[in-house]
Structure formats: structure tokens, C-alpha cells
Amino acid sequence: MLPQRSAVQFILTKVLACYLAVTGFVLCVFITWSYQQYQENRQHVVQQLRSSVETVIEQTPDNIDQLLASLTLGTQFFSRDFASVESFALLGEDGSIVFSWPNQAQLEATDSSLFQLLAIQNSSFTLALAFPKWPLYQVVVNNLPAAMGILLLQFVLLLAVLAVVIKRGVRSGFEGFMRELSLVCLERPTPLQAHSFPGQFGEYRQILDGINRVILSLAKSREEFSNINKSLENHIKAKTAALEERNQELVDLNQQLSVIANTDALTQVYNRTRFDVLFLEYVMLARRRVTPLSLLLVDLDDFKKVNDRFGHQTGDLVLKHAAQVIQKEVGEEGVVARWGGEEFAVLLPYFDLHSAERKAESLRAVLAEAHFEEQSIRVTTSIGVAQLSSIETGPELLKRADDALYDAKGSGRNRVIIAYVEESHAQLDSDSLMEGEFIEVFDVEPVPIQDEPKASQKHSS
């Protein structure tokens, strides 16, 4: 991640770097000039000190005490002029020290290699001068603090002025620019206007022009993308509509195929294949929920005579009409299917044996009173009724209903036969009973329904 810096901080940093570079250059020039001044002052001090000593010696050529007193008094008054001199001494003809400044101890501590010997005119005395070993250091120590103080004060004032000017100008300019940039709308773009303070600079205007070109380019690209997006949306809508239409066609076709696969083509009720699937499902459902389930097998009596007398086409119409009557009578209470030929199967979930018998009698009566086709053909029916018991399977239920239908046809037709179930008792091993246990079994014959013809009753195991 790139570091975050403000423009004001960046500008002040650059100004500080430039100022320090200029300050260093100025200090170098100042030190060089001060050193030259120091050398000139040094020569001046040497000449002045030499001239002063010669004057004093001329005034008191033979009186040493008066000479020393004059030199002592002179050094006290002009000690400031000897700032560049570390120490000096007046030597006699034999090399002995006649006078020393600032004192004898400092004179002895001074390195002898630093002394410069000057002969005094018209005298046997010699002047020994010692200057500092590091003259440049003296120049820096004496002059640099004042120069640095002046430069530091100047820098503080300059920095304060720059901070105020740059903060007010640059920050206000950037804030105005960012505010205008945040209000840019690519749908209706307007060029950004230059702020008063940064607008004075050509670089700022160049940046502003570049940003305006970018904004216009983005607006144009946005419009192009919007048009492309609309075109794609329309294309997708058209494709989606076509796919939905094809999907609907497939759904309709699947429904048609399902109807064809599960429906008898002549009678338009369920065919035998579909009935077998539904029958097994309802048997398992009745087992799981412990609910009654009944089955009716319906056969049109002497239907072969209809085909022989009126023809197979008329017979097909009678079958179709009979299927419609059965479907209407059963309604949504059960499932109607063509069992085969002129036989129909009616599955009645949640119907016990008595309810199924009433439904069968109602169906037989309706079919007996119906007039089929233009010839007013009348057809009777024989119906076998059975209810699923707790001890039998689906095929066993079908077998009992089919046996009841067979009995109905053998008993004179146009009637309903009920297939009752005799519950078989479980064979128990007496050895498995614990001592003191016993089982009592009662055999009860099923009671036939009142007013039921004896010929319409059947008991099957």
C-alpha cells in the first residue's frame, strides 16, 4: 500500500530540503570569508603589536622597569585587539623572557613550534608571538553561533509564512477540486472548473484538462456500455421467451406422452399398467396408515352380443360411454381403470366393505338404467367387491375381487357379490406357552348385510 502524504507536507519538505542546501552553501562561503578575515586580522595584529612594542622601547630605551610598566598597561587597554593571539613574549638579547602575556604559566604551556619571532628595529629585543594551532576552529567557534542563530530565525519565519500560504492555497484548492469531482455525473458530465489559487499554475490546469478528458471518455464509454447492455438484455429476453415457449411445448408434450402412456386410448381412463402402479402404492399407503381400501371389478354383461349385433365400432362407443358413466359416478373418491376387454377396476381408498358395497350397487343401478348410443342399447354389469384385510397382500385382494366377479357372472349377472375374508388363526406351539398360560379362540361367522340376496354373498378364504 502506498504511503499517504498531504500535498502541504510534501511541498514543505521540498522547501526545507532546498533551504538546508542553500544554508549549507552559505555557511561554507561564510566560513571561507571569515577565515580570510582572520588571516588579514592576524597580519594586522602582528604589525600593530610590533609597532607598539617598538614605540614603547624607543620611549624608554634604558629603563627596563618603566618599559615593563608601559607594556603591562598597554596590554590591559588593547587586550581585545589580541583576540587572535594566544600568547606573546618580549625576549632579551640573551633569549631570556623580559615580558609575557597573558602570563608566565600560559606562555610556558604554549607549544614552542607555534611561536613566530620578530626582530625589533633599533633594539636587541625579540618579539615572540604564538597563534592558535587550529585557526579555522577558532573562526567557527567565534562566528558560527551568531550566523546559525540568524539562519535559524530566518528559517522559522520562512517556514511559518510558507505553512500559512501553502495550507490556505493548496488545501482549499484541493478541497474544492475533490468536492467538484465527487459531484460529477457521468450521465450529464460537466467539465471541472479551476480553483482560483491553484488555477494560476499551468501544471494544475494541465492536470485539470486531463481529468476533464478522462471524465468525458468515461461518460462516452458508459453510454456505449449502457447501449450494449440494453441490446444484450433484449437479446436475452428474446432467447428467454423462446426457451420458455420451447419448455412449455416440452411440458405439453410430456403431459401428452404421460397421458398416452397411462391412459387407455379408447375409454380415456387409466390403463392396466398405470393401475398396477397406483394399486401397489395405495396398498402400501393403507398398510402404513392403517386405513381401509376396497376394490371393485366391473364387467359389462354379455358384451360379446353387443359386438355381434351392432358391430365392433358400436361396441367401442358403448365401452367408451360406460367408462364415462363409471368415472362420473366414482368422481374423485376413487381410481377408475380399464382392466381388460369389457372389464373395469375401481380402487376406493378409505372405503370399508359396506361403503364399497353401496358404491357398487349405485354404480350397477346407474349403468342398468343408461341407454347407450343411438340404438338405446342397454347393458347390465356384474361387480365383485373386496376389501384389503390385514393379513393379505395386494395380489390376494385382486384374486378375491376377481373370484367375486366370477361368482356374480355365474349367479345370473346384473348383481354385486361381496368377497368376505375369514381370518385364519395362527398356529401356536403349546410347548412355547409358559406354565399357567392359555389361549381362548372364538370362531365367529361374518354376518351378511341385511336385505342382501343370498345369491350375492360369497365367503372366501
N, C-alpha and C positions, 0 to 999 in steps of 0.2 A: 504494500500500500504506500503511495507517495506521501511524503510529509506535507502537512497543512501549514502554510505560511501566509500571512497577510501581506498585501502589497505595500502597506506603510512600513512594516518591519523590513521587507526586502529593500526598499529604497533607502531607509535609514542605515541599514547595514552597509550598502554600497557607498553611501556618503561617508560613513565613518571610516571605511577602508581607504577611500581616496584621501580623506583628511589626514589620516595617520601617515599615509605615504608622503604627502606634501609636508607634514610636520617633521618627519624624519629627514627629508631633504633639507628643509630649512634649518634644522638643528645642525646638520653636517656643515652647511655653509656658515652658520653662526659660530661653530667651534673653530673652523678654519680661520675665520676673520678674527676671532678672539685670540687665537694663538699668534697670528701675525701682530696684533696689537700688543700682545705680551712681549714679543721679541723686540718690538720698537721701544716699548716702555722700559725693557731691561737695558737696552743701549743708552736710553736717556738717563736712567738711574745711575748707570756706571759713570757717565760723563758728569752728571750733576754731583755725585758723591766725590769723584776725583777732583773736580773743580773746587768743591767746598773744603776738602782737606788741604789742598794747595793754598787756598786763601788763608786758612787758619795758620798754617805753618809760616807763611810769609809775614803774618802779623806778629807772631810770637816765635821768631827763629831760634832764640836761645833759652827761653823759659819753658821747660817741659811741663811744669805744674800748670801754668796758665794755658798751655796747649791742650792738656788733658781736660781741663775745666771747660774750655771752649768746645771741644769735641763732644763732651758729655751733654752740654747744654744744647748743642746743635742737633744731636740725635734725638733729644726729647721733643724738640719742636717739629722736626721733619721726619718722625718715625713712620708716619703714614706714607710718605713717599718711598720708603724702603720695603714696601709690602712684597715686592718680587725678590728681595734679597733675604736669604736665610740667615747669614751672619757675615760680618767683615771684621778685619783687624788691621791695625797700623803696626808694621814691623820696623824695628830699628835696623841700623847698619849691620849689626851682628846677628840679625834674624830673631831677636827677642821681641816679645809682644809688648808694645808700648800701650795700645788701647784696643779693646774688644767690644763688639756689640752683637747681640743684646747683653751677653755676659760671658764670663770666662768658661763656665761649665758647658754652655751650648757650643761655644767655639771649639772646645776640645772634643765634643761629641760629633762634630761635623766631619764628614769624610774628607780627607786631605785632597783627594782627587777632584773634588768639586771646586776647589779654590782657583781663582784667577788672580794672578799677580800683576799689579800695575805700578810702574815706577812713577814717583812724584818728581815733577820738574824742580830743578834748583834745590834738591834736598836729597839726603841719604836715606830717607824713609821709603818703605814699600807698602802699597795698599793691597791687602789680600781680600778678595770678595768670593763668597760662596753662594751659589744659586741653588734652588731646589733640584733634586735628582730627576723628578718627573714633572717637568713644566706643564705638559698637557693636562695632567691630572689636576694641577693647581688651577689651570684655566677652567676646567669643567666644574670643579668644586666651587670656585668663586663666582662663576657666571651662570651655570646651568640652572640652579634652583629658581632664580628670578625669571629666566627665559621659560622654564617649564610652567611656572605659575601663570605667566601671561598667556602661554598657549592653552593651558587647561581652562582658564577663564574664558578665553575666546571660543574654545570647543563647546563648553557648556552653553554659552549663549547661542552659538550656531545651532547646536542640537535642539535646543528649546524652540528656536524660531522654525527650524525645518519640521519638527514634530507637529507644531500647530498648523503650519501651512499645508503640509502633506496630508495630515489627518482630515482637515476640513475639505481639502480639494479632492484628493483621491478617494477617500471613503464616501463622500457624498456622491461623487461621480459613479463609483461602482454600485452604490445602493440604488441610485436612480436607474442605472443600466439594468441591474438584476430585477428591479421592480417592473420595468417595461418588458423585459424578457419573459417574466412569469405571466404577463398578461397577453402574450402572443397567441392568437387563434389561427390555427393552420387552415381553417375553413375560409376565413376572410383575413389574410395576413396583411399587416401594415408595417412599413419599414420603421426600424428603431431610430429615434432621434438622438443626436449627440447632446450630451450634457454640457453645460456652459463652461465648466472649468477644464475637464479633460478634452472637450471638443476643440480647445485651442491647439492641440498637438496633432500633427499629421499621422503619427503612428496609431493613435486612438481612432482617428477617422478611417484609416485603412482597415483596422480590425472590425470596426462597425460596419463598413461596407461588405466585408467578407461574411459577417454574421447575417446581414440582410440577404445576401445572395443564397446563403445556406437555408434561411427560412423560406424564401421563395421556392427554392428547389424542393424542400421538404413538402411544402404545400402542393406543388405540382405532382410530386410522387404520391402524396396522399390521395389526391384526386384520381390519379391513374389506378392506384390500388383499389380505391372505392369502386371505380367502374369495373375493374376486373372481378372484384368480389361480388358485385351485383350480377355480372354475367355468369359467374360460377354458381351463385345462388339460384338464378333462373334455370341454369342447366341442370342443377341438382334437383330442383323442384320438378322439372320435366321428367328426369330419369326416375325420380321417386314415384311420380304419378304413374309412369309406365310400369314400374316394378309392382306398385300396388295393384294396378289393373291385372298384370300377369299373375300376381299372387292370388287375387280374387278368382281369376279364371282357374288357377290350380286348386283353390279351395272348393270351388263349384264342381270341378272335375272329380276331385277326391270324394266329395259328397255323392256325386253320381255313381262313382265306382263303388263307394260303400253301400249305396242303395242297391246297385246291381248285384254286389257280392252277398248282401244279407237279405235281399227281398226276393220273394217268388215273382217271377216275371208275369205270370197270368193273374194271380189274385192280389198282388201288391201287399201281401202280409209277409212276415218273416219266413224265410225258407228253413229247411231242416237243419242245415249247417249252423245257422245263427241260433236256432232254437236250442241245439245241443249245448252251445256255449253258455247261453243265458240260463238254461236249465241247471247246469252244474254250478253256476255262480249263485243262483237262488237257493239251491240245496245247501251249499256251504254257509250262506247267509242265515238260513233258517236254523242250521245247526249251531252257529255261533251265537245268535241272539235268542235261541230257544223260542221261535215263533212258528205258527202253523204255516203249512204250504200245501196247497191242493192242486191236482192236475185233472183236466177234463180232456178226454179223447172223443172227438165228434166225428161221426161218419154219416154221409148222406145215403139214405136207404135206396136200394135198387137204382143206383145212378147209372148202371150199365143200360138199363131200359131207356133212360133219357137219351143217352148217346145213340142207342139203336133206333129209337123212334124219331128223334128230332135232328140227329146228326151231331158230330163231334164239335162243330163250331158253336151250335146252340148249347151243347153241354159245357163248353168252356165258359160261355157267358153266364150259365147257371152257377158254375163254380165261383166265378168272379163275384156275382151278385150275392151268393151265400156267404162268401168271405167278408163282404162289406156289412152284411147283416150281423154276422158274428162279431166283427170288430166294433160296430156301433153299440151292440148290446154289452160287450165287455168293457168298452171305453178304456179309461186309464187305470182301471182296477187290476188289469192283468195283461198277459202277453199272449198274442194270437199268432200262430204259425201254421203253415201248411205242412201236415205230417207226411203226406204222400197220397197221390191219386185224389180221391174224394174225401180224404180224412184230414181233420184239423186238430191241432193241440192247443189247449188254452191253459196257461200257467197262472194260478191265482195266489200270489203272496199274501200272507196274513189272513187267509180264508181257512177256517176249520172245515170239518167234513159237512156239517149241517149247512153252513153258509155256501159252500161249494155246491151242495145238492140243490139249494134254492136257485142259485145262479144257473145251474144246468137245466132245471125244469123251466125257468124263464126263457132260456135260450131255445130249448126244444119247442116251446109253445110259439115263440115268435117265428121260428123257421117253418113250423107247420102251417101257420096262417099266411105266410108270404106267398105271393104269386110272382113267379119268375118269368121274365121275358114276355114277348107279345103273345105267346101261346098260353099264358097263365098257367105255367107248369107249377105243380105243387110237389114239394119234396119234404119228406119227413126225415128225422135224424135219430140215430141211436147214440147214446152218450154213456161212456164209462167214467166213473168218478172215483178218485182215490186221494187220500191224504198221507203225507210223509209221516211215518212213525219214527220213534226214537231209536229203533233197532234195525232199520233197513237203510239201504243205500239208494242212490238215485235210480240206477237201473232196475232195482227191485220195485221201486214205485212205478216206473213205466210198465213193468211186467204186470203188476196188479191192475193198473188202469186199462191196459190192453186186454187182459182177461175179462174185466168187467164189460168192456165194449163188445167183446166176443159173445158174452152171455146175453147182452142186450139185443144183439142181432139174432141170436139163436132163440130168444124168447118171444119173437114176434115183431121186433123193430119198433120204432117210434116210442122209445122209452129210455129211462135213465136207470142205470144199475150202479149201486154203491159197492165199492170193494172195501169191506171191513178187514181189520187186522186182528189176529189172535196173538196176544203177547206170549211168547214161549218162555217158559220158566227155566231159569239157569239150573243146571245140574250141579248139585253141591255134593261134595265128598263128606260123608258123615264122619270119616276119620279126622277131618280137619277141624271139626267142631270141638270146642273145649267142653270140659265136663260141666253139665248143667245148662248148656245152650241148646236151643231147639228152634226150628223154623216152622211157621204155620203158613200154609199156602191155600188160598181160596181161588177156585176156578169160577169165573163169572162169565156167562154168555152175554155178548153185546145185545142191547135192546134195540130192535128196529124202530124206525121213525113211525109215528102214528099215521094212519091212513095210507101207508106205503103199500103198494101191491106186493103180494108175496112173490110174484114173478120177478120183481125188480130188486130183489135182495140177493146178495152174494157174500159168502164168507170164504175167505182165502187165507191161507197161512203165509 
